[in-house]
């Protein structure tokens, strides 16, 4: 697709200056063989952490884990000889799998630029989104999130960003991308954040609008053609569109979406608030419910029976997280946002960590971890939701530190099982065997400035 190639080229241009004169290795490569000495290792979240461990990493994957602090030669045949093997000293750190956010919007966040577009003061192009995403991806990785699931963007920018990261051109987390969110006409996803009609395609990315079972099946096939890793649709209304919480798609439309996606090997995420809409989506066979703040006991029991994941995105229920978004007040649409999450946790519903970041600033993802703990989830289960559970939902081979798994790991100074806020202060980040953050310093030219657009920084 020529346009996507042009967006990708501009992504490359956007980081040339940031990396000039800096580290010259190819970004995102699997790196040299490494041994990591971990003072405390939580290899499999949900299990008891172990003390004084050594992790051997070869070709971007975990090759072996041994007790004690071993030198490379003590790993036997794990490393070929002669071969340079680096040793990373994390003896004073708590090491755990890289974090995973199952609900992000990587190519946008609140800014003066977006507010201007909402009020008719400018347009946002797909190139703008892609260039912003190049910065937001770095910020996300630096925060310790080594994989994300992007659930709603235009038909080019997030795909271009994903591909640039996968090709080792840009630093960033592993991305699974849905592309355009499927929405009914006039539903959540077809509103443009209150923008004028001429801006809908730019601001609310309305390419995924479809009505009727046949048209919705076609929309799924179109997203597959674009390169989608999953499909997302809006089963109910939502805040930003002012569409309330009522059901947006009929049962046959939801079935068409799910059956077409599953037939092509893709999972399906359903944006939903109301219990009625959730039950229809569950009957259709969705793999995850996003938000789900008004789920009732019947819907939660069905989720548990079917093994459906809840991705709660609780942080955006806090008014402070909406301060930068113009014309998007909740207006009392919902009530007791945390109640369904608390019930889901008590009932044993599968929960995967997700934030809806992009509605608030990228890099703040770990605040959701703290909020989940405040609502009664144990720190151990919070970490499990953001590692092993999220990896299972995404279908990726990370989320635990085990032989054969991808070498995605992070380290913090304290014990997050005792203080979950330690995960807001990540000191070390490795993705696929490549070190991106060490001693709390990001090594890949990340900017801490807030980005409104490539040329409009605030």
Order of alpha helices (4+ residues) and beta strands (2+ residues): alpha-beta-beta-beta-beta-beta-alpha-alpha-beta-alpha-beta-alpha-alpha-beta-alpha-beta-alpha-beta-alpha-beta-alpha-alpha-alpha-alpha-beta-beta-beta-beta
